[in-house]
Amino acid sequence: MCPVSDARFFNDEPVDGSPNAPDLLGRQQYAKHASTLLHRVREQSESGVLALIGPWGSGKSSVLQMVMQQLRQAELAEPTGQARRFRWRPRRRPAAEDTPHTQWSVAELNPWMYSDVESLALALFSEIRGALPKGAHGSEVRRKLGEFAQSISPLGKLTSLIGLDSSDLIKHVGDRISGDTSASAAKHAAEAALRRADRPVLVVMDDLDRLTPEELLVVFKLVRLVGHLPNIYYMISFDEQTLLDVLQRSDLVGDSDHRAREFLEKIIQVRLDLPAFRDRDTAAMGIRSLNALLDAHGLAMTPGEERRFSEAYFRHLQDRLQTPRAIKRYFGQADATLGSLAGNVDLVDFLIVTFLRTNEPGVYRLLGRHRAELTGTSIATAVRRSTQPGERAEHWQTRLRTAGVAEGNIDGVLNLLALLFPTVQQDLGNGGDTKAAAQRRGIGSADYFDRYMVFGVPGDDLSEAAFDQALAQLNAGVPEEEAAELLLRLCEDTHRITRRIQHRRRRTIPADTGTTSSQTGQPDHPRRRGSDAEASSSTARIAGPSPQARGRHRPRRVHRPGARDISAGVGATSFPARQRTWRSDRPCGPWSSGVVEGHVNRIKMLKRRMFGRAGFHLLRKRALFAPLLARQRADQAGVSLGLCGPARCQARTPSRSLCCSRSVGHGG
């Protein structure tokens, strides 16, 4: 059973490893590594900038939350201050696995709220002052930082920071002119106060890649120039490629990827790349999310559905769902629209359609425009069949390009459409079974297509639960509202309701009531049929009585005049007798499909011989007219096709060698 937290598809807040927001990807260990690295940077430098780099949706904000939580919850392992100076043993540099002994103050700054360097600098000093601990040293540092902020900020913006009114404005102007309030002196005083406090402060800035080029340069100017103070450290996060694109749009860097990377190297001191989201992690998170989705709606997948979804997910969907946010967003969209469709559509088709709707909205709109062609109900079926499969595949690729699909994703999206629609599968040169799509209530059937488009059962349709209830009422002879609705639909849309009843009968006919092993996938074993006698009696009411139970018999074979009994003759005394005995033991009776199989094999042989050499018209002539021509030649030679006897061979000597050489039991 999945954890309950996995079903929180609509919560996009960062996780911190708590019971309410557990760490499912094992990022706590990496957050601990980042915290330890932060202590090592402090030992070697008075200030520094660390960058957490990863693509959008990969979990950068979650790692930042875990790092801040570990720093805030860290307790001192030994007394600090003067007591540490009189230790007789030397200080040992902490190893990577040791627990840090320094307490940190954490300040969060959202640069989105400020557009110029003065406002952002005031906000930075305000956050640092708020993060400092209470006490004598903290009060002094806060006062010095406030003076430094006053020296670098205009008076209009300074009033918003320290709360000056218009009556005090003239007084502060005179104080700044007459006193020693230069920016350099104020900065030196703030640096001295921060060194005496000996309390490191971590300033966290998230999502810098979403800023404009001007705002991004303001942040970097603040971090490396104005905010470069002792015991002040910065941890920023961004998507590297997006940030480089933003920098290339600025006048400072220009359209040069190399210059943009060099500019980043001057700003960032330590680079922290987020751990890769492996295929194994993608599969594990996808399975957890799928199980949570099924549990939330009380559904379960059959083995056949599991195979179909595994083929679609691991061959096509997994390459597009490469971040935790993408997986969560995908299954969240499925959870949002599955409610009224549960039990009324094929679950695998629904998940594939949800992926197209979420990641390829142009393709999803394309489905509605080509509904008739996709479901095989188009009036242009003859024109479609006259074209080659390769031409139809290229036509679909052109449609996908027009719908906005990237060039590298066209083949994958086209294969997803082939999994949904048998007509597209036929256009790609493969066989497609339209009856199988209708049997599973797939989108490839015209009877169920609209359900996937309206996210529910339309008003002119009956849900599966109402349909089953109506059939049960009619079977019991107690018609109610559902049965009356079914009869009304049967009058209005006879073919559709009839098809649904036939599909329902196919799903309910068991293997021991005449279904062969090719339909059920199980061998025709006598012990299995005997052990399932109780199950066959319970399902006979659904599938209907057998012909023998209704008092009917199979039609007898009519003896044709002039036809020879296959049981007579020397060559027919052994093999046909054994064949007839073997057939009598089969559940299907004494009939055989050998003739049909022979014709099928003959046509396949012709098609393979003519592949790439001739067209469809020649194949049609050879498949349909070749047996007639052969019969005419045989009649002209005096040999009737089918059976021949010794007397006929003696009477017609021109064909004696041909006939007798192909007859069993005849002399040469």
VENTAQUI-V44219 format. One record per residue. RES is the residue in three letters. PSI is psi in whole degrees, 0 to 359 (NA if undefined). OMEGA is omega in whole degrees, -180 to 180 (999 if undefined). Layout:
res/psi/omega
RES/PSI/OMEGA
RES/PSI/OMEGA
This chain:
res/psi/omega
MET/135/-180
CYS/154/170
PRO/150/-179
VAL/329/-178
SER/338/-180
ASP/336/-177
ALA/4/180
ARG/72/-176
PHE/335/-172
PHE/10/179
ASN/110/-178
ASP/15/180
GLU/150/178
PRO/146/177
VAL/149/-179
ASP/8/180
GLY/3/179
SER/167/178
PRO/327/179
ASN/336/179
ALA/74/-174
PRO/157/178
ASP/103/-178
LEU/351/-177
LEU/4/178
GLY/35/-179
ARG/355/178
GLN/321/-179
GLN/320/179
TYR/324/177
ALA/323/176
LYS/321/177
HIS/318/179
ALA/322/178
SER/316/178
THR/320/178
LEU/327/178
LEU/321/177
HIS/322/179
ARG/322/177
VAL/322/-180
ARG/326/179
GLU/333/-174
GLN/346/-176
SER/145/178
GLU/336/180
SER/156/-178
GLY/162/180
VAL/121/176
LEU/138/-177
ALA/125/174
LEU/115/-170
ILE/133/178
GLY/159/-180
PRO/167/178
TRP/135/177
GLY/8/-178
SER/353/177
GLY/26/179
LYS/317/-179
SER/325/178
SER/318/178
VAL/320/177
LEU/318/178
GLN/320/179
MET/321/178
VAL/314/179
MET/322/179
GLN/320/179
GLN/322/179
LEU/323/-180
ARG/328/-177
GLN/357/-179
ALA/133/178
GLU/154/179
LEU/128/179
ALA/342/179
GLU/160/-179
PRO/145/179
THR/177/176
GLY/226/-174
GLN/331/-175
ALA/334/-177
ARG/344/-178
ARG/334/-173
PHE/16/175
ARG/133/-178
TRP/336/179
ARG/147/-178
PRO/156/178
ARG/133/179
ARG/134/178
ARG/126/-176
PRO/141/177
ALA/173/-176
ALA/331/-177
GLU/357/-180
ASP/154/176
THR/126/-179
PRO/150/-177
HIS/3/-175
THR/134/175
GLN/140/-179
TRP/149/169
SER/136/-174
VAL/131/177
ALA/133/178
GLU/133/-179
LEU/127/177
ASN/103/-176
PRO/351/179
TRP/336/-173
MET/355/-174
TYR/143/-174
SER/350/-180
ASP/164/-174
VAL/327/-179
GLU/312/179
SER/320/180
LEU/323/177
ALA/318/177
LEU/319/178
ALA/322/178
LEU/311/-179
PHE/326/178
SER/319/179
GLU/320/179
ILE/318/179
ARG/323/178
GLY/334/-179
ALA/343/-179
LEU/146/-179
PRO/159/177
LYS/147/179
GLY/182/-176
ALA/313/-180
HIS/319/180
GLY/321/179
SER/320/179
GLU/317/180
VAL/318/179
ARG/321/-180
ARG/319/180
LYS/322/177
LEU/323/177
GLY/321/177
GLU/321/177
PHE/320/178
ALA/322/178
GLN/324/-175
SER/338/-176
ILE/359/-174
SER/145/172
PRO/155/-176
LEU/326/-179
GLY/319/179
LYS/338/178
LEU/327/-179
THR/326/179
SER/339/-179
LEU/314/-174
ILE/3/172
GLY/44/178
LEU/143/172
ASP/177/-175
SER/332/-180
SER/330/-180
ASP/355/-175
LEU/316/-179
ILE/323/-180
LYS/317/180
HIS/330/174
VAL/315/178
GLY/322/179
ASP/322/-179
ARG/329/-180
ILE/318/-174
SER/330/-175
GLY/174/178
ASP/82/-175
THR/32/178
SER/154/-178
ALA/323/-179
SER/316/180
ALA/319/179
ALA/323/179
LYS/320/178
HIS/320/179
ALA/320/178
ALA/323/178
GLU/318/179
ALA/320/179
ALA/321/179
LEU/324/178
ARG/320/179
ARG/325/179
ALA/329/178
ASP/42/179
ARG/108/-178
PRO/145/179
VAL/128/177
LEU/121/177
VAL/121/-176
VAL/127/176
MET/121/-175
ASP/152/172
ASP/51/175
LEU/341/-177
ASP/354/180
ARG/6/179
LEU/162/173
THR/165/180
PRO/320/180
GLU/317/180
GLU/324/180
LEU/318/178
LEU/326/176
VAL/317/-180
VAL/314/-180
PHE/324/176
LYS/321/179
LEU/317/-175
VAL/318/-173
ARG/342/-177
LEU/291/-174
VAL/315/-175
GLY/12/179
HIS/87/-175
LEU/158/179
PRO/141/178
ASN/18/175
ILE/118/-177
TYR/151/-176
TYR/139/172
MET/111/-178
ILE/157/180
SER/145/180
PHE/165/170
ASP/120/-170
GLU/313/-176
GLN/320/178
THR/320/179
LEU/321/177
LEU/322/177
ASP/323/178
VAL/318/180
LEU/325/-179
GLN/344/176
ARG/359/180
SER/160/179
ASP/337/-177
LEU/319/-175
VAL/316/-177
GLY/184/-177
ASP/69/-179
SER/115/179
ASP/324/-180
HIS/315/179
ARG/325/178
ALA/319/178
ARG/321/177
GLU/323/178
PHE/321/178
LEU/323/180
GLU/330/177
LYS/334/-177
ILE/315/-171
ILE/133/179
GLN/318/-179
VAL/129/180
ARG/128/178
LEU/103/177
ASP/133/-180
LEU/141/179
PRO/144/-177
ALA/144/176
PHE/94/-172
ARG/164/176
ASP/326/178
ARG/320/176
ASP/322/178
THR/315/180
ALA/318/-179
ALA/316/180
MET/323/177
GLY/320/179
ILE/318/178
ARG/317/-179
SER/321/178
LEU/317/178
ASN/321/177
ALA/322/177
LEU/316/179
LEU/319/179
ASP/324/-179
ALA/331/-178
HIS/7/177
GLY/38/-178
LEU/167/176
ALA/149/180
MET/140/172
THR/163/177
PRO/323/177
GLY/320/178
GLU/323/177
GLU/320/178
ARG/317/-179
ARG/317/180
PHE/324/177
SER/319/178
GLU/316/-179
ALA/320/-173
TYR/309/-173
PHE/341/178
ARG/329/-172
HIS/314/-173
LEU/323/-175
GLN/326/179
ASP/337/-179
ARG/344/-179
LEU/80/-172
GLN/4/178
THR/153/177
PRO/323/180
ARG/322/-180
ALA/318/179
ILE/317/-180
LYS/320/179
ARG/321/-179
TYR/308/-179
PHE/335/174
GLY/319/176
GLN/322/177
ALA/319/179
ASP/328/-177
ALA/333/-175
THR/359/-177
LEU/342/-171
GLY/299/-177
SER/350/-179
LEU/351/-177
ALA/123/-179
GLY/352/-178
ASN/351/179
VAL/167/174
ASP/128/-173
LEU/320/-179
VAL/316/177
ASP/321/179
PHE/319/-180
LEU/323/178
ILE/318/178
VAL/323/177
THR/321/176
PHE/315/179
LEU/320/-180
ARG/327/-177
THR/317/-173
ASN/337/180
GLU/73/-178
PRO/331/177
GLY/322/178
VAL/323/178
TYR/320/176
ARG/331/178
LEU/328/180
LEU/317/-179
GLY/326/-179
ARG/332/-177
HIS/40/-178
ARG/313/-176
ALA/318/-180
GLU/322/-178
LEU/327/-179
THR/1/178
GLY/20/180
THR/14/-179
SER/148/179
ILE/349/-180
ALA/32/-178
THR/321/-179
ALA/319/178
VAL/321/180
ARG/321/-179
ARG/339/-179
SER/344/179
THR/158/-180
GLN/153/179
PRO/324/179
GLY/322/178
GLU/321/179
ARG/325/176
ALA/317/176
GLU/326/178
HIS/320/178
TRP/323/177
GLN/321/176
THR/320/177
ARG/319/-179
LEU/322/176
ARG/319/178
THR/329/180
ALA/358/176
GLY/16/179
VAL/134/178
ALA/152/-175
GLU/323/-180
GLY/348/-178
ASN/1/-175
ILE/315/-179
ASP/319/179
GLY/317/179
VAL/322/179
LEU/322/176
ASN/325/175
LEU/320/177
LEU/325/177
ALA/328/176
LEU/334/-178
LEU/319/-170
PHE/121/176
PRO/330/179
THR/320/177
VAL/324/178
GLN/323/176
GLN/324/178
ASP/332/178
LEU/1/179
GLY/8/179
ASN/161/178
GLY/145/178
GLY/136/-177
ASP/105/179
THR/330/179
LYS/325/178
ALA/323/177
ALA/319/178
ALA/326/-180
GLN/324/-178
ARG/8/-178
ARG/45/-178
GLY/167/-180
ILE/342/178
GLY/354/177
SER/136/179
ALA/338/-180
ASP/339/-175
TYR/1/-176
PHE/316/-174
ASP/335/180
ARG/324/-180
TYR/338/-178
MET/328/-177
VAL/2/178
PHE/39/179
GLY/185/178
VAL/120/-179
PRO/167/-178
GLY/334/179
ASP/17/-178
ASP/162/177
LEU/134/176
SER/162/-179
GLU/323/179
ALA/315/178
ALA/324/179
PHE/314/178
ASP/319/-180
GLN/322/179
ALA/318/177
LEU/320/178
ALA/321/179
GLN/318/178
LEU/324/179
ASN/324/179
ALA/352/-179
GLY/20/180
VAL/75/-177
PRO/136/178
GLU/206/-175
GLU/319/-180
GLU/318/179
ALA/320/177
ALA/321/178
GLU/321/178
LEU/317/179
LEU/323/177
LEU/315/177
ARG/326/179
LEU/325/177
CYS/322/-177
GLU/321/-177
ASP/75/-172
THR/313/-176
HIS/320/-178
ARG/314/-180
ILE/323/178
THR/318/178
ARG/319/-180
ARG/322/178
ILE/319/178
GLN/319/177
HIS/323/179
ARG/322/178
ARG/321/179
ARG/325/180
ARG/335/-175
THR/347/180
ILE/120/-178
PRO/177/-176
ALA/337/-175
ASP/12/176
THR/33/177
GLY/356/180
THR/133/-177
THR/172/-178
SER/334/179
SER/337/179
GLN/328/-176
THR/344/-178
GLY/7/-179
GLN/146/178
PRO/150/177
ASP/82/-178
HIS/131/-178
PRO/321/-179
ARG/326/178
ARG/318/180
ARG/323/179
GLY/325/-179
SER/340/-179
ASP/26/-179
ALA/322/-180
GLU/320/179
ALA/324/-179
SER/324/178
SER/327/-180
SER/332/-179
THR/353/179
ALA/333/179
ARG/330/180
ILE/314/-176
ALA/344/-180
GLY/157/-179
PRO/154/179
SER/164/178
PRO/323/179
GLN/323/180
ALA/332/179
ARG/3/179
GLY/11/179
ARG/158/-179
HIS/159/177
ARG/146/179
PRO/141/180
ARG/153/178
ARG/127/-179
VAL/130/-180
HIS/123/179
ARG/135/178
PRO/137/179
GLY/350/180
ALA/144/-177
ARG/138/178
ASP/128/-176
ILE/345/180
SER/353/-179
ALA/157/177
GLY/160/-178
VAL/318/-175
GLY/356/-177
ALA/12/-177
THR/342/-175
SER/292/-173
PHE/311/180
PRO/327/179
ALA/313/178
ARG/322/180
GLN/320/-179
ARG/321/178
THR/319/179
TRP/322/-180
ARG/326/-178
SER/337/179
ASP/349/-177
ARG/148/178
PRO/337/-176
CYS/358/178
GLY/196/-174
PRO/7/-177
TRP/155/-178
SER/149/177
SER/23/-178
GLY/324/-180
VAL/316/179
VAL/318/179
GLU/324/178
GLY/317/177
HIS/320/179
VAL/316/179
ASN/324/178
ARG/318/-180
ILE/321/177
LYS/320/180
MET/318/178
LEU/318/-179
LYS/320/-179
ARG/326/178
ARG/325/-174
MET/4/-176
PHE/124/180
GLY/4/-177
ARG/329/-177
ALA/170/-177
GLY/190/-175
PHE/328/-176
HIS/317/177
LEU/321/177
LEU/321/180
ARG/317/179
LYS/318/-179
ARG/327/-178
ALA/324/-174
LEU/321/-171
PHE/345/180
ALA/316/177
PRO/324/179
LEU/318/178
LEU/321/178
ALA/322/179
ARG/320/179
GLN/317/178
ARG/320/-180
ALA/320/178
ASP/320/178
GLN/327/179
ALA/351/179
GLY/20/-179
VAL/125/176
SER/136/-180
LEU/151/177
GLY/268/-174
LEU/151/176
CYS/147/-180
GLY/171/-179
PRO/324/-178
ALA/316/-180
ARG/324/179
CYS/322/-180
GLN/329/-178
ALA/326/-176
ARG/85/-176
THR/332/-179
PRO/332/-179
SER/16/-175
ARG/317/-178
SER/320/-179
LEU/316/-177
CYS/312/-175
CYS/331/180
SER/339/-180
ARG/7/180
SER/141/180
VAL/128/177
GLY/4/179
HIS/151/178
GLY/162/-180
GLY/NA/999
